[in-house]
Amino acid sequence: MSKTYSAIVTEEDGGFVALNPDTNVASQGDNINEALVNLKEALELYFEETAADSATSKPNATFLTTVTVQT
């Protein structure tokens, strides 16, 4: 089974950081593609580790929304 997850990519210190906001899992790479490949691997490991716990733990709710700020 496969599922698509969001990734937020930012440039930092000459490299790139990819973050999945649903799980708060992040990874980095020298370029965008490398950061995304590393994030995919990190997410696969994350889900392997949490698979055993998922039957007994309640998932955390995560929301992505916007806020308006007066400027």
N, C-alpha and C positions, 0 to 999 in steps of 0.2 A: 504494500500500500504506500502511496506517496501523497504528500500534502504540501501545498505551497505556503511559505511563510514570508512575511515582510522583512526587508533588510534596509536599515538606514546606514548609508555610507558617508563617512566624513574623511576629509584629508587632514592628517595630523603629522607633523614632524617629518615631512618628506615621504610618508607612507599613507596607507588608508586603513581605516577601522570600519568594520561592518558589524552592526548591532541588530539583533532580532529583538524588537520591543516586547513581543509576547512572552519570551522566556528570559529576557535580560542576558542572553548569551552573546558574547562578542568575540571577534577574532580580528587579526590584522594581516596585511600583506603589503608588498612593495608597490602593487598596482591594484586597481579596482577588482579585476578578475581574480587575482590571487587572494584578496581579502574575502571575496564571496565564496571561493572554493574552500578556503579555510573555515569560514563560517558554516558552510554545509557540513563539513567534517565535525566541527564542534557541536552542531545541533544533533547530528547522528549519535555522537557519544553521549550527549546530554539525555537524549530520549532512551538510549540503552540503559543508562544509570537510573533514570526515573521510572522505567517501565515496571520494575518490581514494586515500587512505592505507589504507583498510580491506583492500585486497587484499594489501598487503605488510606490514602491522603486525599483531601479535598483540593481541587485545583484553585489557584489564585485567579481572581478576576483581573484582567488587564484591559484598559481602555485607551484608545487613541482618540483625542479630541482636539479642539482648538480653543483658544481664549482670545478675547479682544482687549487690547491695551491702548489707552489714550497716549498719543505721542505729540 
